[in-house]
Amino acid sequence: MARESEKEEEHSRELEEKIEDLTRELSGLINAAGTKGRDELRDYAVSLLQGETETTVVEEPPPAREMAPSPFNPLALSIPFFLIGAFLLLLFPSVGIFLLGFAVILALWGGLSVLLFKRH
């Protein structure tokens, strides 16, 4: 354990020395540009450094399931059909009966899908 920490410290020191050398070289180049372009070059160097050292976190997609979940449940869709069908039953009985029947079919389908295909 002691050797590993010594190796890490030595590696860290080497990195710090390299960074200091590169900083001296970069500051010499920026200072050689003159007073007019110095601020712009400094800002440019900082933005390049920030862009190159930013860490990006890549989100992994969730593991694929055997059966993909349904985007909607027909049981929930049956509620508006039932309400619209009940209203239209008074105005247009044939359309209202059709929509009520469709709502019942959707409710049965949704209820059975919840009971038979439970999500994990």
C-alpha positions, -999 to +999 in steps of 0.1 A: +000+000+000+028+024+008+045+018-025+012+025-044+007+058-026+043+068-033+039+059-070+007+080-071+024+110-055+053+107-079+030+105-109+010+135-095+042+155-091+053+147-127+019+158-140+021+190-120+056+197-134+044+191-170+014+214-164+037+241-150+061+238-180+032+241-205+018+270-186+051+289-188+054+281-225+018+293-232+022+324-211+054+332-231+035+329-264+007+350-251+031+377-238+050+377-271+017+386-290+018+422-277-005+442-255-033+445-280-040+407-286-030+395-252-064+396-236-081+379-265-054+352-266-057+346-229-094+342-231-090+319-261-065+297-243-088+295-212-118+286-233-098+259-251-086+245-219-120+244-203-135+228-234-108+201-235-110+192-198-148+192-193-161+158-182-192+145-199-214+119-182-228+095-206-261+080-195-265+044-202-298+033-215-318+010-192-315-027-198-339-040-224-368-060-211-383-090-228-415-071-234-415-034-238-441-016-217-471-003-235-471+035-240-507+037-227-532+016-209-565+011-227-583+013-194-574+049-191-585+056-227-619+040-220-629+067-195-632+096-220-649+073-245-674+063-218-681+100-209-685+111-245-706+080-253-729+088-223-734+123-235-739+114-272-764+086-261-789+115-254-782+133-287-773+105-312-783+072-296-766+050-323-732+069-319-735+069-281-742+031-280-712+025-303-689+047-281-702+031-249-695-004-263-661+007-275-654+020-240-664-013-224-641-032-248-612-009-239-619-012-202-619-050-205-587-050-225-570-027-201-581-046-171-570-079-185-536-065-196-530-052-161-539-086-145-521-108-171-490-088-180-477-075-147-447-051-151-415-061-134 
